[in-house]
């Protein structure tokens, strides 16, 4: 009798485990036909980055699929329009129904990336308040996520004409500890700029085009814009 009860209990446990495993598989990707808050989060992020122009309605339709494909192509992923683990990680979500970490989590970047980002901060924002230094780093990371810029820190930093520090050689200066800390804070999710992808100092800016951008934050001497 005891043996029978044990076997029944073991069988029930196995059934529960199998059902749980099947449930996990069901959540292993997002694709056309799915809906819900996680799809809405994907749409919101892709829209912010310039890949998606439709309604943020939580319905995974052909427009969302096309946006996912464009995002995948930029990052060298299989452009199948299905959000699997690799695509989800790049978008910044997890597939268990919980929103993922901040854009540009530290796991996505090497120590060399962090150091290069700190060099940009040091070259572009010396003398700025600390939050302004984080803002400069955040702009670089926001450009990585945008469909209009390269998808690596080095690609963004060395895009021709993108940063004065590269043009005048200040990128070669060794960053101080505060610049390194600002780079890490931005990588870990702090963006005081409101998702800006441009910044400028109006006292020295010579481009008339930059003044056409919408300013979303003012920190120290810099205007941050989209």
SVG drawing of the C-alpha trace seen along z (x, -y; Angstrom):
<svg xmlns="http://www.w3.org/2000/svg" viewBox="-4 -80 50 82">
<polyline fill="none" stroke="black" stroke-width="0.4" points="0.0,0.0 2.8,-2.4 4.6,-1.5 1.5,-2.2 1.0,-5.6 4.7,-6.4 4.4,-5.4 1.3,-7.5 3.0,-10.5 6.0,-10.1 3.9,-9.8 2.0,-13.0 5.3,-14.8 6.5,-13.8 3.3,-15.0 3.6,-18.4 7.3,-18.6 6.4,-17.7 3.5,-20.2 5.9,-22.9 8.5,-22.0 5.9,-22.2 4.8,-25.6 8.4,-26.8 8.7,-25.7 5.5,-27.5 7.1,-30.7 10.4,-30.1 9.7,-32.5 7.3,-35.2 6.0,-35.2 3.1,-36.2 -0.2,-35.5 1.0,-36.0 -0.3,-38.9 0.1,-40.4 2.2,-42.7 5.5,-41.2 4.6,-41.8 3.6,-45.4 7.0,-45.9 8.8,-44.6 6.7,-47.0 7.4,-49.9 11.2,-49.4 11.4,-48.8 9.3,-51.9 11.6,-54.0 14.6,-52.7 13.1,-53.4 12.3,-49.9 8.5,-49.9 5.9,-52.5 2.7,-50.7 0.4,-50.8 1.8,-49.6 -1.2,-47.3 0.3,-44.1 -0.6,-42.1 2.2,-40.4 1.2,-41.0 3.1,-41.4 4.2,-44.9 5.8,-43.8 7.4,-40.8 8.9,-43.1 10.3,-45.3 11.8,-42.3 13.4,-41.2 15.0,-44.6 16.3,-44.5 17.7,-41.0 19.4,-42.0 21.2,-44.9 22.6,-42.6 23.5,-39.7 20.8,-37.4 18.7,-35.1 16.1,-37.4 13.1,-35.1 10.9,-37.6 10.7,-35.3 11.9,-36.5 13.9,-33.7 16.5,-33.8 19.2,-35.7 16.8,-38.3 15.1,-38.8 18.5,-39.4 19.4,-42.1 16.0,-43.7 16.4,-43.6 13.6,-41.4 13.3,-37.9 10.8,-35.4 9.2,-34.3 6.8,-37.3 9.1,-39.7 10.7,-42.7 14.4,-42.4 17.2,-44.5 18.1,-47.9 19.3,-48.6 23.0,-47.8 23.3,-45.5 26.9,-45.0 26.9,-41.4 26.7,-42.7 30.0,-44.6 33.6,-43.7 36.0,-45.5 37.4,-47.2 34.0,-48.5 33.6,-50.0 37.1,-51.6 36.3,-53.1 33.0,-54.5 34.8,-56.0 37.3,-57.6 34.4,-59.2 33.0,-60.5 36.4,-61.9 37.1,-63.5 33.6,-65.0 32.4,-65.8 35.4,-66.8 34.2,-69.5 30.6,-68.5 28.6,-67.4 28.6,-63.7 25.1,-63.2 26.1,-64.9 29.0,-62.4 26.5,-59.6 24.3,-61.3 27.1,-61.4 27.7,-57.7 24.0,-57.0 23.8,-58.8 26.4,-56.4 24.4,-53.4 21.1,-54.8 22.7,-55.1 23.6,-51.5 19.9,-50.6 18.7,-53.0 18.2,-51.7 20.0,-54.8 23.5,-54.1 26.0,-51.3 25.4,-48.5 28.6,-48.5 30.3,-51.1 33.3,-51.3 31.1,-51.7 29.2,-54.5 32.3,-56.2 34.3,-56.1 31.5,-57.0 32.9,-59.8 32.2,-63.2 30.2,-61.8 32.3,-63.0 34.6,-66.0 36.8,-64.0 37.6,-61.6 38.2,-64.4 40.6,-66.4 42.4,-63.4 41.0,-63.7 39.7,-60.2 43.3,-59.1 43.4,-60.5 43.3,-58.0 39.9,-58.3 39.8,-59.1 38.0,-57.0 34.9,-59.2 34.6,-58.7 34.9,-55.0 32.2,-55.0 29.9,-57.1 30.4,-54.6 29.5,-51.7 26.5,-53.5 25.2,-54.1 25.8,-50.5 23.9,-49.4 20.9,-51.3 21.1,-54.9 19.9,-57.3 19.3,-60.8 18.8,-62.1 15.4,-60.7 16.6,-58.4 18.5,-61.2 20.7,-60.3 22.3,-63.7 23.9,-66.3 25.6,-69.6 27.0,-72.6 25.2,-75.7 28.1,-77.9 30.4,-76.1 28.1,-74.2 28.6,-75.3 26.1,-73.0 22.7,-74.7 21.2,-71.2 21.7,-70.2 19.4,-73.0 16.5,-71.4 16.5,-68.4 14.1,-68.3 15.8,-69.0 14.6,-66.5 17.1,-67.3 19.6,-70.0 22.4,-68.9 25.3,-71.2 26.4,-72.9 24.9,-70.2 21.6,-70.0 20.4,-66.4 18.1,-65.8 16.3,-63.3"/>
</svg>
